[in-house]
């Protein structure tokens, strides 16, 4: 089948979309068209010129209304009526500005001084350098303007400049100005083309933040800090892991307390969930530069707990007589932070779970978590020990997310290909609006399975089958993601190479041993874990040598004793045997410890964890299941 293409990348003949080849070509070329439109709109240096030219092109359906929506911040705030707390009202957030945001890239303790490190934001490589003393941290696009080599492969010079390892060009980290080219004479004037691209960077509350908009001078006030960490008597335990899971899925995962009981076998999650008797109150606020959603619910157990006393028992450290006096709160502050906490009537809390998400690229996220507490603030368990526990916890649902990802990202690509982002927005009819936000009298969310809204390129709600009362926070945040995610820089550019070759972009789940490989995802990027791993490896080799030595000595002694050349005393035999047993035991311990920093969570471990559900959910099997439908 021969297909000719116009300069707007539309097939100039009708394709048979019912065939596999036709569907693949159709999806690929529509995706290329949408990606090109997004790229144009995100090119801020020529924003007005490109919008004007595009509006008058053959595809020019980019209306003045959409242009105002993209260029002018429009704040909307939705406070859900407590009398109908599970109602999810539609808001009209403007297109989200992903570049004008602060993103966490490292814990400061994990970034070695004077050693350039590469990180990714939106599939764009960035070099981060922590300079000695109080010189601060700098960030640049990881590309030397000379021959496009990676600056992260270079070094920091004695005078604090970032030097490319290829030809020795040096750059000022804060401005990107080229300060030295060894191959030219001193004093020769350098042009702007010799400059690297500098980005704003800073350290706040022990984390390194980067602002991926070149030339911007942003205020640090918009960084989502935790006020508690600035108070005396508070501390945190920090964890980092690179995950082959898309940013969107991790946002949904962290806004979903329902999964904690089954995926993690942890009843505490149940206190953050909603139910018919304890609905969740949802508040939203949205502009082009921020989106915030807050879900609040009574901090009692809903599904777990066999009686009222068990359901209302407060958690350790909570100074209340009943958990009904506690409000469980989940907050998503776009684009990076999700915060879980429990508060008494005075608003006080003693423990916060804060999660930071760095959108490294399509299907890739750096996951950083902080467990902030005023409980025993002077007690700090070794970080490698905390990492062992948290790695197992994260393993429990990471592969589930990878299997989900193959479906949801494929749905996203399909929706993007089928819906032009530049289509003229259409307001839904009154009946459509009512149907979109239809609720059950008992507080359950209405189900949708139809086409996406005309003014949104995606419809996450149609990808899922929502039934739980807790799903309302996912429905609300999903509407924001429907509109914001397609505008994420480079969201679909990485797929163009395969698209242009006529193959449909596929999103397949990785192998289990790759998705859950703790060494590449965690150990290699956490100096504390890597340091412990290196020490245990060295000690393991010493134990192996000791075991071999003890075995040789025992063999020699046995031969000598059998020949009558050495006395076979009980003490000598006992010492040799004890040495062999001790060495073998230590070898097993070291092997177990090393395994905790590699791929270790296998299907048999999953089945052992799921077996715990028999006791946790036994009483739920006695209750009838009601299928709520619209």
Secondary structure, DSSP 8 states (H G I E B T S, - for coil): ----B-TT--BSS---TTSHHHHHHHHHHHHHHHHHHHHHHT-GGGHHHHHHHHHTSTT----HHHHHHHHS---EEEE--GGGTT-----------SSSSEEEEEEGGGS-BT--EEEEETTEEEEEEE-STTS-EEEEES--TTT---GGGSEE-TTS-EE-TTT--EE-TTT--EEE-TTS-TT----GGG---EEEEEEETTEEEEE-STT----GGGS---GGGGSTT-EEEEEEEEESS-HHHHHHHHT-TTHHHHHS--GGGGGG---SSS--EEEEEE-SS-EEEEEEEESS-SSS-SSHHHHT---TT--SS-GGG-EEEEEEETTTEEEEEEE-TTS--SEEEEEEEEEEETTEEEEEEEEEESTTTT----HHHHHHHHHHHHHHHHHHHHHHHHHHHHHHHHHHHHS-TTS------HHHHHHHT-B-TTS-B----S---TT-S--HHHHS---STTHHHHHHHHHHHHHHGGGSTTTTGGGHHHHHTT---------HHHHT-HHHHTGGG-HHHHHHHHHHHHHHHHHHHHHHHHHHHHHHHHHHHHTTSS---HHHHHHHHHHHHHHHHHHHHHHHHHHTTSS---HHHHHHHHHTHHHHSGGGGGS-------
